[in-house]
Amino acid sequence: MAILEPVKLAGSTISKTTLHNEDFIKEKDLKVGDHVIIQKAGDVIPEVVESLKEKRTGEEKEFEMPEICPVCGAPAIREKDEAIRRCIRNRMSS
């Protein structure tokens, strides 16, 4: 999830938007601290369209997916051919 400085967009104040998964972040070359363009997908769900690379100052940081679950402390893994990283405890219980 991206946490944004609140902005008005098509009648809503947007302060959060989904980033889908690790591949989406890499594909869009998104970094922590980027200025981004957002739009409403289907007039409802806010999404990041792209980062404004020309506004980068050099202080932006690569986003790294956690290797440890922030909730329970178990390893978080991304299985081959899957787009998402999961806590191994949640994976075992599903």
Backbone atoms as SQL, in Angstrom:
CREATE TABLE atoms (id INTEGER PRIMARY KEY, chain TEXT, resi INTEGER, resn TEXT, atom TEXT, x REAL, y REAL, z REAL);
INSERT INTO atoms VALUES
  (1, 'A', 1, 'MET', 'N', 0.837, -1.173, 0.000),
  (2, 'A', 1, 'MET', 'CA', 0.000, 0.000, 0.000),
  (3, 'A', 1, 'MET', 'C', 0.887, 1.243, 0.000),
  (4, 'A', 2, 'ALA', 'N', 0.502, 2.216, -0.795),
  (5, 'A', 2, 'ALA', 'CA', 1.204, 3.498, -0.800),
  (6, 'A', 2, 'ALA', 'C', 0.466, 4.451, 0.133),
  (7, 'A', 3, 'ILE', 'N', 1.209, 5.107, 0.995),
  (8, 'A', 3, 'ILE', 'CA', 0.660, 6.141, 1.863),
  (9, 'A', 3, 'ILE', 'C', 1.038, 7.465, 1.210),
  (10, 'A', 4, 'LEU', 'N', 0.031, 8.266, 0.879),
  (11, 'A', 4, 'LEU', 'CA', 0.241, 9.490, 0.116),
  (12, 'A', 4, 'LEU', 'C', -0.070, 10.724, 0.947),
  (13, 'A', 5, 'GLU', 'N', 0.517, 11.845, 0.539),
  (14, 'A', 5, 'GLU', 'CA', 0.058, 13.112, 1.069),
  (15, 'A', 5, 'GLU', 'C', -1.358, 13.270, 0.535),
  (16, 'A', 6, 'PRO', 'N', -2.346, 13.552, 1.374),
  (17, 'A', 6, 'PRO', 'CA', -3.729, 13.613, 0.888),
  (18, 'A', 6, 'PRO', 'C', -3.895, 14.593, -0.282),
  (19, 'A', 7, 'VAL', 'N', -4.661, 14.145, -1.277),
  (20, 'A', 7, 'VAL', 'CA', -4.918, 14.953, -2.469),
  (21, 'A', 7, 'VAL', 'C', -6.365, 14.740, -2.894),
  (22, 'A', 8, 'LYS', 'N', -6.998, 15.805, -3.377),
  (23, 'A', 8, 'LYS', 'CA', -8.371, 15.696, -3.892),
  (24, 'A', 8, 'LYS', 'C', -8.321, 15.127, -5.308),
  (25, 'A', 9, 'LEU', 'N', -9.158, 14.138, -5.571),
  (26, 'A', 9, 'LEU', 'CA', -9.224, 13.511, -6.890),
  (27, 'A', 9, 'LEU', 'C', -10.662, 13.110, -7.171),
  (28, 'A', 10, 'ALA', 'N', -11.259, 13.737, -8.162),
  (29, 'A', 10, 'ALA', 'CA', -12.619, 13.415, -8.591),
  (30, 'A', 10, 'ALA', 'C', -13.598, 13.322, -7.421),
  (31, 'A', 11, 'GLY', 'N', -13.540, 14.323, -6.530),
  (32, 'A', 11, 'GLY', 'CA', -14.499, 14.395, -5.434),
  (33, 'A', 11, 'GLY', 'C', -14.131, 13.615, -4.184),
  (34, 'A', 12, 'SER', 'N', -12.973, 12.961, -4.189),
  (35, 'A', 12, 'SER', 'CA', -12.530, 12.195, -3.009),
  (36, 'A', 12, 'SER', 'C', -11.176, 12.707, -2.547),
  (37, 'A', 13, 'THR', 'N', -10.893, 12.538, -1.263),
  (38, 'A', 13, 'THR', 'CA', -9.555, 12.814, -0.752),
  (39, 'A', 13, 'THR', 'C', -8.831, 11.481, -0.686),
  (40, 'A', 14, 'ILE', 'N', -7.742, 11.381, -1.421),
  (41, 'A', 14, 'ILE', 'CA', -6.986, 10.135, -1.519),
  (42, 'A', 14, 'ILE', 'C', -5.723, 10.257, -0.663),
  (43, 'A', 15, 'SER', 'N', -5.535, 9.293, 0.247),
  (44, 'A', 15, 'SER', 'CA', -4.321, 9.278, 1.075),
  (45, 'A', 15, 'SER', 'C', -3.644, 7.913, 1.060),
  (46, 'A', 16, 'LYS', 'N', -4.295, 6.919, 0.473),
  (47, 'A', 16, 'LYS', 'CA', -3.737, 5.567, 0.358),
  (48, 'A', 16, 'LYS', 'C', -4.153, 4.979, -0.981),
  (49, 'A', 17, 'THR', 'N', -3.305, 4.143, -1.516),
  (50, 'A', 17, 'THR', 'CA', -3.649, 3.422, -2.734),
  (51, 'A', 17, 'THR', 'C', -2.913, 2.092, -2.750),
  (52, 'A', 18, 'THR', 'N', -3.491, 1.098, -3.372),
  (53, 'A', 18, 'THR', 'CA', -2.865, -0.213, -3.440),
  (54, 'A', 18, 'THR', 'C', -1.698, -0.199, -4.425),
  (55, 'A', 19, 'LEU', 'N', -0.708, -1.010, -4.147),
  (56, 'A', 19, 'LEU', 'CA', 0.416, -1.179, -5.073),
  (57, 'A', 19, 'LEU', 'C', 0.446, -2.610, -5.605),
  (58, 'A', 20, 'HIS', 'N', -0.602, -3.357, -5.375),
  (59, 'A', 20, 'HIS', 'CA', -0.805, -4.712, -5.899),
  (60, 'A', 20, 'HIS', 'C', 0.201, -5.728, -5.381),
  (61, 'A', 21, 'ASN', 'N', 1.446, -5.668, -5.869),
  (62, 'A', 21, 'ASN', 'CA', 2.445, -6.652, -5.456),
  (63, 'A', 21, 'ASN', 'C', 3.852, -6.158, -5.805),
  (64, 'A', 22, 'GLU', 'N', 4.825, -6.958, -5.442),
  (65, 'A', 22, 'GLU', 'CA', 6.242, -6.625, -5.638),
  (66, 'A', 22, 'GLU', 'C', 6.571, -6.360, -7.108),
  (67, 'A', 23, 'ASP', 'N', 6.005, -7.150, -8.018),
  (68, 'A', 23, 'ASP', 'CA', 6.267, -6.970, -9.454),
  (69, 'A', 23, 'ASP', 'C', 5.744, -5.630, -9.955),
  (70, 'A', 24, 'PHE', 'N', 4.573, -5.216, -9.472),
  (71, 'A', 24, 'PHE', 'CA', 3.982, -3.935, -9.862),
  (72, 'A', 24, 'PHE', 'C', 4.902, -2.786, -9.451),
  (73, 'A', 25, 'ILE', 'N', 5.443, -2.861, -8.242),
  (74, 'A', 25, 'ILE', 'CA', 6.342, -1.815, -7.740),
  (75, 'A', 25, 'ILE', 'C', 7.589, -1.721, -8.604),
  (76, 'A', 26, 'LYS', 'N', 8.160, -2.863, -8.951),
  (77, 'A', 26, 'LYS', 'CA', 9.366, -2.882, -9.795),
  (78, 'A', 26, 'LYS', 'C', 9.052, -2.424, -11.214),
  (79, 'A', 27, 'GLU', 'N', 7.937, -2.880, -11.760),
  (80, 'A', 27, 'GLU', 'CA', 7.544, -2.513, -13.129),
  (81, 'A', 27, 'GLU', 'C', 7.369, -0.999, -13.272),
  (82, 'A', 28, 'LYS', 'N', 6.784, -0.376, -12.259),
  (83, 'A', 28, 'LYS', 'CA', 6.556, 1.071, -12.280),
  (84, 'A', 28, 'LYS', 'C', 7.773, 1.860, -11.795),
  (85, 'A', 29, 'ASP', 'N', 8.829, 1.152, -11.346),
  (86, 'A', 29, 'ASP', 'CA', 10.049, 1.777, -10.811),
  (87, 'A', 29, 'ASP', 'C', 9.695, 2.772, -9.708),
  (88, 'A', 30, 'LEU', 'N', 8.866, 2.307, -8.760),
  (89, 'A', 30, 'LEU', 'CA', 8.432, 3.164, -7.660),
  (90, 'A', 30, 'LEU', 'C', 9.420, 3.085, -6.510),
  (91, 'A', 31, 'LYS', 'N', 9.682, 4.228, -5.900),
  (92, 'A', 31, 'LYS', 'CA', 10.592, 4.307, -4.771),
  (93, 'A', 31, 'LYS', 'C', 9.895, 5.030, -3.620),
  (94, 'A', 32, 'VAL', 'N', 10.307, 4.711, -2.411),
  (95, 'A', 32, 'VAL', 'CA', 9.783, 5.399, -1.226),
  (96, 'A', 32, 'VAL', 'C', 10.205, 6.860, -1.331),
  (97, 'A', 33, 'GLY', 'N', 9.230, 7.765, -1.263),
  (98, 'A', 33, 'GLY', 'CA', 9.505, 9.200, -1.358),
  (99, 'A', 33, 'GLY', 'C', 9.226, 9.791, -2.725),
  (100, 'A', 34, 'ASP', 'N', 8.848, 8.954, -3.709),
  (101, 'A', 34, 'ASP', 'CA', 8.546, 9.451, -5.054),
  (102, 'A', 34, 'ASP', 'C', 7.315, 10.342, -5.078),
  (103, 'A', 35, 'HIS', 'N', 7.289, 11.276, -6.019),
  (104, 'A', 35, 'HIS', 'CA', 6.068, 11.972, -6.413),
  (105, 'A', 35, 'HIS', 'C', 5.434, 11.061, -7.459),
  (106, 'A', 36, 'VAL', 'N', 4.127, 10.878, -7.392),
  (107, 'A', 36, 'VAL', 'CA', 3.468, 9.963, -8.320),
  (108, 'A', 36, 'VAL', 'C', 2.220, 10.593, -8.924),
  (109, 'A', 37, 'ILE', 'N', 1.821, 10.037, -10.041),
  (110, 'A', 37, 'ILE', 'CA', 0.543, 10.379, -10.665),
  (111, 'A', 37, 'ILE', 'C', -0.428, 9.271, -10.272),
  (112, 'A', 38, 'ILE', 'N', -1.610, 9.670, -9.789),
  (113, 'A', 38, 'ILE', 'CA', -2.631, 8.680, -9.451),
  (114, 'A', 38, 'ILE', 'C', -3.876, 8.953, -10.277),
  (115, 'A', 39, 'GLN', 'N', -4.679, 7.926, -10.414),
  (116, 'A', 39, 'GLN', 'CA', -5.974, 8.055, -11.075),
  (117, 'A', 39, 'GLN', 'C', -6.936, 7.101, -10.383),
  (118, 'A', 40, 'LYS', 'N', -8.202, 7.285, -10.648),
  (119, 'A', 40, 'LYS', 'CA', -9.194, 6.360, -10.129),
  (120, 'A', 40, 'LYS', 'C', -9.461, 5.320, -11.207),
  (121, 'A', 41, 'ALA', 'N', -9.257, 4.068, -10.862),
  (122, 'A', 41, 'ALA', 'CA', -9.545, 2.972, -11.784),
  (123, 'A', 41, 'ALA', 'C', -11.045, 2.713, -11.731),
  (124, 'A', 42, 'GLY', 'N', -11.706, 2.813, -12.862),
  (125, 'A', 42, 'GLY', 'CA', -13.149, 2.612, -12.873),
  (126, 'A', 42, 'GLY', 'C', -13.887, 3.639, -12.040),
  (127, 'A', 43, 'ASP', 'N', -13.350, 4.840, -11.910),
  (128, 'A', 43, 'ASP', 'CA', -13.939, 5.931, -11.141),
  (129, 'A', 43, 'ASP', 'C', -14.088, 5.635, -9.649),
  (130, 'A', 44, 'VAL', 'N', -13.437, 4.576, -9.155),
  (131, 'A', 44, 'VAL', 'CA', -13.605, 4.225, -7.752),
  (132, 'A', 44, 'VAL', 'C', -12.272, 4.028, -7.034),
  (133, 'A', 45, 'ILE', 'N', -11.485, 3.064, -7.470),
  (134, 'A', 45, 'ILE', 'CA', -10.281, 2.657, -6.754),
  (135, 'A', 45, 'ILE', 'C', -9.077, 3.488, -7.195),
  (136, 'A', 46, 'PRO', 'N', -8.411, 4.182, -6.243),
  (137, 'A', 46, 'PRO', 'CA', -7.223, 4.948, -6.627),
  (138, 'A', 46, 'PRO', 'C', -6.060, 4.019, -6.942),
  (139, 'A', 47, 'GLU', 'N', -5.304, 4.347, -8.000),
  (140, 'A', 47, 'GLU', 'CA', -4.132, 3.558, -8.358),
  (141, 'A', 47, 'GLU', 'C', -2.991, 4.471, -8.771),
  (142, 'A', 48, 'VAL', 'N', -1.766, 4.006, -8.538),
  (143, 'A', 48, 'VAL', 'CA', -0.584, 4.736, -8.971),
  (144, 'A', 48, 'VAL', 'C', -0.370, 4.438, -10.444),
  (145, 'A', 49, 'VAL', 'N', -0.267, 5.490, -11.242),
  (146, 'A', 49, 'VAL', 'CA', -0.044, 5.337, -12.677),
  (147, 'A', 49, 'VAL', 'C', 1.448, 5.300, -12.973),
  (148, 'A', 50, 'GLU', 'N', 2.180, 6.255, -12.409),
  (149, 'A', 50, 'GLU', 'CA', 3.618, 6.307, -12.632),
  (150, 'A', 50, 'GLU', 'C', 4.266, 7.233, -11.613),
  (151, 'A', 51, 'SER', 'N', 5.588, 7.100, -11.501),
  (152, 'A', 51, 'SER', 'CA', 6.339, 8.030, -10.659),
  (153, 'A', 51, 'SER', 'C', 6.861, 9.152, -11.543),
  (154, 'A', 52, 'LEU', 'N', 7.056, 10.300, -10.934),
  (155, 'A', 52, 'LEU', 'CA', 7.607, 11.449, -11.655),
  (156, 'A', 52, 'LEU', 'C', 9.109, 11.480, -11.392),
  (157, 'A', 53, 'LYS', 'N', 9.836, 10.725, -12.195),
  (158, 'A', 53, 'LYS', 'CA', 11.279, 10.562, -11.990),
  (159, 'A', 53, 'LYS', 'C', 12.038, 11.878, -12.041),
  (160, 'A', 54, 'GLU', 'N', 11.524, 12.837, -12.816),
  (161, 'A', 54, 'GLU', 'CA', 12.201, 14.135, -12.918),
  (162, 'A', 54, 'GLU', 'C', 12.151, 14.913, -11.606),
  (163, 'A', 55, 'LYS', 'N', 11.283, 14.509, -10.678),
  (164, 'A', 55, 'LYS', 'CA', 11.192, 15.179, -9.374),
  (165, 'A', 55, 'LYS', 'C', 12.047, 14.494, -8.311),
  (166, 'A', 56, 'ARG', 'N', 12.737, 13.419, -8.666),
  (167, 'A', 56, 'ARG', 'CA', 13.571, 12.716, -7.694),
  (168, 'A', 56, 'ARG', 'C', 14.739, 13.588, -7.258),
  (169, 'A', 57, 'THR', 'N', 15.040, 13.503, -5.967),
  (170, 'A', 57, 'THR', 'CA', 16.125, 14.297, -5.389),
  (171, 'A', 57, 'THR', 'C', 17.354, 13.454, -5.074),
  (172, 'A', 58, 'GLY', 'N', 17.217, 12.157, -5.148),
  (173, 'A', 58, 'GLY', 'CA', 18.292, 11.262, -4.756),
  (174, 'A', 58, 'GLY', 'C', 18.093, 10.722, -3.348),
  (175, 'A', 59, 'GLU', 'N', 17.125, 11.272, -2.637),
  (176, 'A', 59, 'GLU', 'CA', 16.835, 10.803, -1.280),
  (177, 'A', 59, 'GLU', 'C', 15.816, 9.667, -1.263),
  (178, 'A', 60, 'GLU', 'N', 15.210, 9.359, -2.424),
  (179, 'A', 60, 'GLU', 'CA', 14.238, 8.278, -2.506),
  (180, 'A', 60, 'GLU', 'C', 14.959, 6.952, -2.258),
  (181, 'A', 61, 'LYS', 'N', 14.205, 5.975, -1.756),
  (182, 'A', 61, 'LYS', 'CA', 14.794, 4.678, -1.420),
  (183, 'A', 61, 'LYS', 'C', 14.057, 3.564, -2.138),
  (184, 'A', 62, 'GLU', 'N', 14.796, 2.527, -2.520),
  (185, 'A', 62, 'GLU', 'CA', 14.184, 1.331, -3.080),
  (186, 'A', 62, 'GLU', 'C', 13.274, 0.725, -2.019),
  (187, 'A', 63, 'PHE', 'N', 12.120, 0.240, -2.428),
  (188, 'A', 63, 'PHE', 'CA', 11.234, -0.455, -1.502),
  (189, 'A', 63, 'PHE', 'C', 11.662, -1.917, -1.450),
  (190, 'A', 64, 'GLU', 'N', 11.777, -2.455, -0.265),
  (191, 'A', 64, 'GLU', 'CA', 12.117, -3.858, -0.102),
  (192, 'A', 64, 'GLU', 'C', 11.002, -4.557, 0.651),
  (193, 'A', 65, 'MET', 'N', 10.510, -5.630, 0.052),
  (194, 'A', 65, 'MET', 'CA', 9.462, -6.406, 0.710),
  (195, 'A', 65, 'MET', 'C', 10.047, -7.037, 1.965),
  (196, 'A', 66, 'PRO', 'N', 9.290, -7.081, 3.047),
  (197, 'A', 66, 'PRO', 'CA', 9.808, -7.681, 4.277),
  (198, 'A', 66, 'PRO', 'C', 10.006, -9.192, 4.119),
  (199, 'A', 67, 'GLU', 'N', 11.092, -9.676, 4.663),
  (200, 'A', 67, 'GLU', 'CA', 11.347, -11.112, 4.649),
  (201, 'A', 67, 'GLU', 'C', 10.817, -11.769, 5.919),
  (202, 'A', 68, 'ILE', 'N', 10.416, -10.916, 6.869),
  (203, 'A', 68, 'ILE', 'CA', 9.838, -11.380, 8.137),
  (204, 'A', 68, 'ILE', 'C', 8.444, -10.776, 8.264),
  (205, 'A', 69, 'CYS', 'N', 7.468, -11.591, 8.617),
  (206, 'A', 69, 'CYS', 'CA', 6.090, -11.120, 8.808),
  (207, 'A', 69, 'CYS', 'C', 6.072, -10.087, 9.930),
  (208, 'A', 70, 'PRO', 'N', 5.553, -8.878, 9.660),
  (209, 'A', 70, 'PRO', 'CA', 5.521, -7.846, 10.705),
  (210, 'A', 70, 'PRO', 'C', 4.505, -8.138, 11.807),
  (211, 'A', 71, 'VAL', 'N', 3.616, -9.094, 11.603),
  (212, 'A', 71, 'VAL', 'CA', 2.594, -9.421, 12.592),
  (213, 'A', 71, 'VAL', 'C', 3.089, -10.482, 13.577),
  (214, 'A', 72, 'CYS', 'N', 3.655, -11.590, 13.039),
  (215, 'A', 72, 'CYS', 'CA', 4.008, -12.704, 13.935),
  (216, 'A', 72, 'CYS', 'C', 5.492, -13.033, 13.986),
  (217, 'A', 73, 'GLY', 'N', 6.306, -12.457, 13.075),
  (218, 'A', 73, 'GLY', 'CA', 7.743, -12.696, 13.098),
  (219, 'A', 73, 'GLY', 'C', 8.208, -13.932, 12.349),
  (220, 'A', 74, 'ALA', 'N', 7.285, -14.661, 11.735),
  (221, 'A', 74, 'ALA', 'CA', 7.659, -15.835, 10.934),
  (222, 'A', 74, 'ALA', 'C', 8.214, -15.371, 9.583),
  (223, 'A', 75, 'PRO', 'N', 8.953, -16.229, 8.891),
  (224, 'A', 75, 'PRO', 'CA', 9.444, -15.847, 7.568),
  (225, 'A', 75, 'PRO', 'C', 8.292, -15.553, 6.601),
  (226, 'A', 76, 'ALA', 'N', 8.502, -14.570, 5.756),
  (227, 'A', 76, 'ALA', 'CA', 7.557, -14.247, 4.678),
  (228, 'A', 76, 'ALA', 'C', 8.243, -14.634, 3.378),
  (229, 'A', 77, 'ILE', 'N', 7.615, -15.503, 2.602),
  (230, 'A', 77, 'ILE', 'CA', 8.266, -16.014, 1.392),
  (231, 'A', 77, 'ILE', 'C', 7.412, -15.767, 0.154),
  (232, 'A', 78, 'ARG', 'N', 8.104, -15.732, -0.968),
  (233, 'A', 78, 'ARG', 'CA', 7.423, -15.637, -2.262),
  (234, 'A', 78, 'ARG', 'C', 7.748, -16.918, -3.013),
  (235, 'A', 79, 'GLU', 'N', 6.726, -17.710, -3.232),
  (236, 'A', 79, 'GLU', 'CA', 6.942, -18.978, -3.902),
  (237, 'A', 79, 'GLU', 'C', 7.115, -18.774, -5.392),
  (238, 'A', 80, 'LYS', 'N', 7.845, -19.683, -6.012),
  (239, 'A', 80, 'LYS', 'CA', 8.106, -19.636, -7.443),
  (240, 'A', 80, 'LYS', 'C', 6.774, -19.542, -8.193),
  (241, 'A', 81, 'ASP', 'N', 6.742, -18.700, -9.218),
  (242, 'A', 81, 'ASP', 'CA', 5.574, -18.510, -10.087),
  (243, 'A', 81, 'ASP', 'C', 4.391, -17.828, -9.395),
  (244, 'A', 82, 'GLU', 'N', 4.616, -17.206, -8.213),
  (245, 'A', 82, 'GLU', 'CA', 3.561, -16.454, -7.544),
  (246, 'A', 82, 'GLU', 'C', 3.951, -14.988, -7.475),
  (247, 'A', 83, 'ALA', 'N', 2.974, -14.108, -7.439),
  (248, 'A', 83, 'ALA', 'CA', 3.230, -12.670, -7.426),
  (249, 'A', 83, 'ALA', 'C', 3.288, -12.086, -6.026),
  (250, 'A', 84, 'ILE', 'N', 2.798, -12.828, -5.035),
  (251, 'A', 84, 'ILE', 'CA', 2.735, -12.252, -3.693),
  (252, 'A', 84, 'ILE', 'C', 3.635, -12.985, -2.699),
  (253, 'A', 85, 'ARG', 'N', 4.022, -12.263, -1.680),
  (254, 'A', 85, 'ARG', 'CA', 4.822, -12.811, -0.583),
  (255, 'A', 85, 'ARG', 'C', 3.858, -13.095, 0.561),
  (256, 'A', 86, 'ARG', 'N', 4.024, -14.241, 1.199),
  (257, 'A', 86, 'ARG', 'CA', 3.115, -14.645, 2.274),
  (258, 'A', 86, 'ARG', 'C', 3.883, -15.076, 3.508),
  (259, 'A', 87, 'CYS', 'N', 3.265, -14.852, 4.638),
  (260, 'A', 87, 'CYS', 'CA', 3.768, -15.364, 5.909),
  (261, 'A', 87, 'CYS', 'C', 3.623, -16.888, 5.873),
  (262, 'A', 88, 'ILE', 'N', 4.658, -17.616, 6.267),
  (263, 'A', 88, 'ILE', 'CA', 4.559, -19.067, 6.200),
  (264, 'A', 88, 'ILE', 'C', 3.510, -19.602, 7.173),
  (265, 'A', 89, 'ARG', 'N', 3.266, -18.913, 8.262),
  (266, 'A', 89, 'ARG', 'CA', 2.225, -19.366, 9.204),
  (267, 'A', 89, 'ARG', 'C', 0.858, -19.222, 8.567),
  (268, 'A', 90, 'ASN', 'N', 0.606, -18.116, 7.862),
  (269, 'A', 90, 'ASN', 'CA', -0.694, -17.944, 7.187),
  (270, 'A', 90, 'ASN', 'C', -0.839, -18.912, 6.029),
  (271, 'A', 91, 'ARG', 'N', 0.257, -19.210, 5.344),
  (272, 'A', 91, 'ARG', 'CA', 0.217, -20.146, 4.223),
  (273, 'A', 91, 'ARG', 'C', -0.159, -21.530, 4.711),
  (274, 'A', 92, 'MET', 'N', 0.372, -21.937, 5.866),
  (275, 'A', 92, 'MET', 'CA', 0.098, -23.282, 6.396),
  (276, 'A', 92, 'MET', 'C', -1.337, -23.411, 6.861),
  (277, 'A', 93, 'SER', 'N', -1.948, -22.306, 7.313),
  (278, 'A', 93, 'SER', 'CA', -3.310, -22.403, 7.842),
  (279, 'A', 93, 'SER', 'C', -4.378, -22.248, 6.770),
  (280, 'A', 94, 'SER', 'N', -3.993, -21.881, 5.529),
  (281, 'A', 94, 'SER', 'CA', -5.012, -21.708, 4.482),
  (282, 'A', 94, 'SER', 'C', -5.203, -22.936, 3.657);
